[in-house]
Amino acid sequence: MEKIKWGILGLGGIAAKFARTIAEMDQVDLAAVASRNKEKAWFFGREYGVAAEKCYGSYEELLADKSIDAVYIAVPHIFHKNLAIACLESGKAVLCEKPVAMNGEETREIIASASKNGKFFMEAMKTRFLPVHQRIKQWIDAGKIGEVRLLQADFGFIGEKNPQNRLYDKALGGGALLDVGIYMVSLSAFLFGNQPEAVKSTAFIGKTGVDESFSASLRYEGGVQAQLYGAIDLATRKEANIIGTKGRICIPHFSSAQKAYCLVGENEEELALPFAINGFEYQIEEVNRCIKAGKLQSDIMSWQDSIEVMDIMDRIKCSWEENHG
């Protein structure tokens, strides 16, 4: 198969990181980009070697381009559903930035479209594909820290408190849960499965109506727990600790992990697996592998994973309504 030709919808900071990654990879080409601003598309495309005629001033133009095999969706998550479905209906494979949609219902609509149109679709949950996380999963499955009983994870940063900032704009799907909480919920699902027996959560809702911070407790079969904390108004360690009956695994900066530490008794083992490029390459490689194999979904981040993780997110939000009325 020839090189897979990628297009990007939405040209913000995360799209730039994606474009830089593709530029250093074999078997893929960044062949088109699209923004609602033609000039922005042209400047972005020029920086990453995209032909001027493939720098589109509307998403529809890129979707109509028959030469594009796969599309990376990098717009605010409130627009994910409609754009993902439009891409799938236009015959393109899709890698959609996390969270896949606003809720479980929207996620099911996207997956139904992927199935109906027979096209590959995957949520861009890059953490699942990082070498560190893959090795840690092997450690846990092998019983390296005994029976795992607890995940503690936090992800918080200080975002610009501006009502026009998408993080603080409810109409654009702002809030801590959708922006950073998805990393922790997905990590919990990766380790413990997609079906917690109980979900409890509380949130601080700010003046613009979004959750500026939240904490959540997920309980799984056998008393296994995940304790999660996320914020867009507080800087936290961004660390995950997985604790078992024999020891624990610490993952600093878990969402972009290149190191981890396993502590069992008096022994500490460091795991260092630096990125080949910047961490985005592993999810792109997975999409390429699946497309070339004729698969419609990834075994590592499956359609069911995206649906059920978003269902957990919905349960967290429901818990707020119960607590806050």
C-alpha positions as CSV (number, residue, x, y, z in Angstrom):
1,M,0.0,0.0,0.0
2,E,1.2,3.5,-0.8
3,K,1.8,6.1,1.9
4,I,-1.4,6.9,3.9
5,K,-2.4,10.5,3.1
6,W,-3.7,12.4,6.1
7,G,-5.7,15.6,6.4
8,I,-6.2,17.7,9.5
9,L,-9.5,19.5,10.5
10,G,-8.9,22.3,12.9
11,L,-5.4,24.0,13.1
12,G,-4.7,24.8,16.7
13,G,-1.8,23.8,18.9
14,I,-2.5,20.1,19.1
15,A,-2.9,20.0,15.3
16,A,0.6,21.5,15.0
17,K,2.0,18.8,17.3
18,F,0.3,16.2,15.1
19,A,1.7,17.8,11.9
20,R,5.2,17.8,13.4
21,T,4.9,14.1,14.2
22,I,3.8,13.1,10.7
23,A,6.7,15.1,9.2
24,E,9.1,12.7,10.9
25,M,7.3,9.4,10.1
26,D,7.6,7.0,7.2
27,Q,4.6,5.6,5.4
28,V,2.5,8.7,6.0
29,D,2.1,12.1,4.4
30,L,0.3,15.2,5.6
31,A,-1.5,15.9,2.3
32,A,-4.2,18.5,3.3
33,V,-5.3,20.8,6.1
34,A,-8.5,22.7,6.6
35,S,-9.6,25.7,8.8
36,R,-12.6,27.9,8.6
37,N,-10.0,30.7,7.9
38,K,-8.3,30.2,4.5
39,E,-5.3,32.4,5.5
40,K,-4.7,30.3,8.6
41,A,-4.9,27.1,6.6
42,W,-2.4,28.5,4.1
43,F,0.1,29.6,6.8
44,F,-0.2,26.3,8.7
45,G,0.1,24.2,5.5
46,R,3.2,26.2,4.3
47,E,4.9,25.5,7.6
48,Y,4.4,21.7,7.3
49,G,4.9,21.3,3.6
50,V,1.3,21.0,2.4
51,A,0.7,22.2,-1.2
52,A,-1.1,25.5,-1.4
53,E,-4.0,24.1,-3.3
54,K,-4.6,21.5,-0.4
55,C,-4.8,24.2,2.3
56,Y,-8.6,24.5,2.5
57,G,-10.7,27.4,3.9
58,S,-13.5,25.1,4.8
59,Y,-13.9,21.6,6.3
60,E,-16.2,20.6,3.4
61,E,-13.5,21.1,0.8
62,L,-11.2,18.7,2.6
63,L,-14.0,16.1,2.9
64,A,-14.6,16.4,-0.8
65,D,-10.9,15.6,-1.5
66,K,-10.9,12.0,-2.7
67,S,-7.1,11.7,-2.3
68,I,-7.2,11.9,1.5
69,D,-7.3,8.5,3.2
70,A,-7.5,9.5,6.9
71,V,-8.5,12.6,8.8
72,Y,-7.4,13.9,12.2
73,I,-10.1,15.9,14.0
74,A,-8.6,18.6,16.2
75,V,-11.5,21.0,16.8
76,P,-13.2,21.6,20.2
77,H,-15.0,18.5,21.3
78,I,-18.5,19.9,21.0
79,F,-17.9,19.7,17.2
80,H,-16.5,16.2,17.2
81,K,-19.7,14.3,16.5
82,N,-20.9,16.1,13.4
83,L,-17.4,16.3,11.8
84,A,-16.6,12.7,12.6
85,I,-19.8,11.5,11.0
86,A,-19.2,13.8,8.0
87,C,-15.7,12.4,7.5
88,L,-16.9,8.8,7.8
89,E,-19.7,9.5,5.3
90,S,-17.2,11.0,2.9
91,G,-15.3,7.7,2.9
92,K,-12.4,8.7,5.2
93,A,-10.8,6.9,8.2
94,V,-10.9,9.0,11.3
95,L,-8.7,9.7,14.3
96,C,-10.7,12.0,16.6
97,E,-9.1,13.9,19.4
98,K,-10.3,13.1,22.9
99,P,-12.9,13.1,24.3
100,V,-14.5,11.4,21.4
101,A,-17.8,13.4,21.9
102,M,-19.8,15.2,24.5
103,N,-21.5,12.1,25.9
104,G,-22.3,8.5,25.4
105,E,-25.2,9.1,23.1
106,E,-23.1,11.1,20.7
107,T,-20.4,8.5,20.8
108,R,-22.8,5.8,19.9
109,E,-24.0,7.9,16.9
110,I,-20.4,8.2,15.6
111,I,-19.7,4.5,16.0
112,A,-22.9,3.6,14.2
113,S,-21.8,5.8,11.3
114,A,-18.4,4.1,11.2
115,S,-20.0,0.7,11.2
116,K,-22.6,1.7,8.5
117,N,-20.0,3.3,6.3
118,G,-17.4,0.5,6.8
119,K,-14.7,3.0,7.8
120,F,-12.0,3.0,10.5
121,F,-12.6,5.1,13.5
122,M,-10.6,5.6,16.7
123,E,-10.5,8.1,19.6
124,A,-7.1,9.7,20.0
125,M,-6.4,8.5,23.5
126,K,-2.6,8.6,23.1
127,T,-1.8,7.4,26.6
128,R,-3.0,3.9,25.8
129,F,-0.3,3.5,23.1
130,L,2.7,5.0,24.9
131,P,5.4,2.3,25.5
132,V,5.4,3.1,29.3
133,H,1.7,2.4,29.7
134,Q,1.9,-0.7,27.6
135,R,4.8,-2.1,29.8
136,I,3.0,-1.1,33.0
137,K,-0.1,-3.1,31.9
138,Q,2.2,-6.1,31.3
139,W,3.7,-5.6,34.8
140,I,0.3,-5.6,36.4
141,D,-1.0,-8.6,34.4
142,A,2.1,-10.5,35.5
143,G,1.4,-9.7,39.2
144,K,4.5,-7.6,39.7
145,I,2.9,-5.4,42.4
146,G,0.4,-8.1,43.6
147,E,-3.3,-7.6,43.4
148,V,-4.0,-4.1,42.3
149,R,-6.4,-2.3,44.7
150,L,-6.1,1.4,44.0
151,L,-5.4,4.0,41.3
152,Q,-4.8,7.5,42.4
153,A,-4.4,10.0,39.5
154,D,-4.6,13.8,39.2
155,F,-4.3,16.2,36.2
156,G,-4.7,19.9,36.9
157,F,-3.4,23.1,35.3
158,I,-4.2,26.8,35.5
159,G,-6.0,27.9,32.4
160,E,-6.7,31.5,31.4
161,K,-9.9,32.5,33.2
162,N,-11.6,34.1,30.3
163,P,-15.2,33.4,29.4
164,Q,-14.1,33.3,25.7
165,N,-11.5,30.7,26.5
166,R,-13.0,27.3,25.3
167,L,-12.0,25.8,28.7
168,Y,-14.4,28.2,30.5
169,D,-17.1,28.3,27.8
170,K,-19.9,26.0,28.4
171,A,-21.2,26.3,24.9
172,L,-17.8,24.9,23.6
173,G,-17.8,22.0,26.0
174,G,-15.5,23.6,28.6
175,G,-14.7,22.2,32.0
176,A,-12.1,20.0,33.7
177,L,-13.9,16.7,33.2
178,L,-14.0,16.7,29.4
179,D,-10.6,18.3,29.0
180,V,-8.4,16.5,31.5
181,G,-10.7,14.1,33.3
182,I,-11.0,11.9,30.2
183,Y,-7.3,11.0,30.6
184,M,-7.8,9.6,34.1
185,V,-11.1,7.9,33.4
186,S,-9.6,6.2,30.4
187,L,-6.6,5.1,32.4
188,S,-8.8,3.6,35.1
189,A,-10.7,1.8,32.4
190,F,-7.5,0.6,30.8
191,L,-6.4,-0.9,34.1
192,F,-9.6,-2.1,35.6
193,G,-12.2,-2.3,32.8
194,N,-15.1,-0.2,31.6
195,Q,-17.7,-1.2,34.2
196,P,-17.3,0.3,37.6
197,E,-19.9,-0.9,40.1
198,A,-20.3,2.6,41.6
199,V,-19.4,6.2,40.6
200,K,-19.4,9.1,43.0
201,S,-18.2,12.6,42.2
202,T,-18.3,16.2,43.3
203,A,-17.3,19.3,41.3
204,F,-16.7,23.0,41.8
205,I,-18.8,24.9,39.2
206,G,-17.4,28.3,38.4
207,K,-19.1,31.5,37.3
208,T,-19.2,30.6,33.7
209,G,-21.1,27.3,34.5
210,V,-18.3,24.9,33.8
211,D,-16.6,22.5,36.3
212,E,-13.4,24.1,37.2
213,S,-12.4,21.2,39.3
214,F,-13.8,17.8,40.2
215,S,-13.0,14.7,42.2
216,A,-14.3,11.2,41.4
217,S,-14.3,7.9,43.1
218,L,-14.9,4.7,41.0
219,R,-15.4,1.4,42.7
220,Y,-14.9,-1.9,40.8
221,E,-15.6,-5.5,41.6
222,G,-13.7,-6.8,44.5
223,G,-13.3,-3.4,46.1
224,V,-10.8,-2.0,43.6
225,Q,-10.9,1.8,43.6
226,A,-9.9,4.7,41.4
227,Q,-9.6,8.1,43.0
228,L,-9.3,10.8,40.4
229,Y,-8.9,14.6,40.6
230,G,-8.9,17.1,37.7
231,A,-8.8,20.9,37.4
232,I,-8.4,23.7,35.0
233,D,-7.8,26.3,37.7
234,L,-5.2,24.4,39.9
235,A,-1.8,23.1,39.1
236,T,-1.3,19.5,40.3
237,R,1.5,16.9,40.0
238,K,-0.2,15.2,37.0
239,E,0.8,11.9,38.5
240,A,-0.7,8.4,38.6
241,N,0.0,5.9,41.3
242,I,-1.1,2.3,41.0
243,I,-1.1,0.5,44.3
244,G,-1.1,-3.3,44.8
245,T,-0.7,-5.7,47.7
246,K,3.0,-6.1,47.1
247,G,4.0,-2.6,45.9
248,R,3.2,0.4,43.7
249,I,3.9,1.9,40.4
250,C,4.4,5.7,40.1
251,I,3.9,7.4,36.7
252,P,5.0,11.0,36.7
253,H,3.3,13.1,34.1
254,F,1.2,10.1,33.2
255,S,-0.5,11.6,30.2
256,S,2.8,11.9,28.4
257,A,4.8,9.3,30.4
258,Q,8.3,8.4,29.3
259,K,9.3,7.1,32.8
260,A,7.7,5.1,35.6
261,Y,8.9,3.6,38.9
262,C,8.0,0.3,40.4
263,L,8.5,0.1,44.2
264,V,8.3,-3.4,45.8
265,G,9.6,-3.6,49.4
266,E,13.0,-1.9,49.5
267,N,13.5,-2.2,45.8
268,E,12.9,0.6,43.3
269,E,13.0,-0.1,39.5
270,E,13.0,2.7,37.0
271,L,11.4,2.2,33.6
272,A,12.6,4.6,31.0
273,L,11.1,4.4,27.5
274,P,11.7,7.8,25.7
275,F,9.5,8.7,22.8
276,A,10.8,8.1,19.3
277,I,9.3,11.6,18.3
278,N,6.9,13.2,20.8
279,G,4.4,10.5,21.8
280,F,1.8,11.1,19.1
281,E,3.5,8.7,16.8
282,Y,2.3,5.5,18.5
283,Q,-1.4,6.2,18.0
284,I,-0.7,7.2,14.4
285,E,1.1,4.0,13.8
286,E,-1.9,2.1,15.3
287,V,-4.2,3.8,12.8
288,N,-1.9,3.0,9.9
289,R,-1.6,-0.6,11.0
290,C,-5.4,-1.0,11.3
291,I,-6.1,0.7,7.9
292,K,-3.5,-1.5,6.1
293,A,-5.0,-4.6,7.8
294,G,-8.5,-3.7,6.7
295,K,-9.7,-3.3,10.3
296,L,-12.4,-0.8,11.3
297,Q,-11.3,-0.4,14.9
298,S,-8.3,-0.8,17.2
299,D,-8.1,-3.6,19.7
300,I,-6.3,-1.2,22.1
301,M,-8.8,1.6,21.9
302,S,-11.9,-0.1,20.6
303,W,-15.3,1.4,19.7
304,Q,-16.7,-0.2,22.9
305,D,-13.9,1.4,24.9
306,S,-14.9,4.8,23.7
307,I,-18.6,4.3,24.3
308,E,-18.2,2.8,27.8
309,V,-15.6,5.3,28.9
310,M,-17.9,8.1,27.9
311,D,-20.7,6.4,29.8
312,I,-18.5,6.6,32.9
313,M,-18.0,10.3,32.2
314,D,-21.8,10.7,32.0
315,R,-22.2,8.9,35.4
316,I,-19.7,11.3,36.9
317,K,-21.8,14.3,35.6
318,C,-25.0,12.7,36.9
319,S,-23.4,12.5,40.3
320,W,-22.9,16.2,40.3
321,E,-26.5,16.8,39.6
322,E,-27.4,14.6,42.6
323,N,-25.0,16.4,44.8
324,H,-25.7,20.0,43.6
325,G,-29.3,19.8,42.5
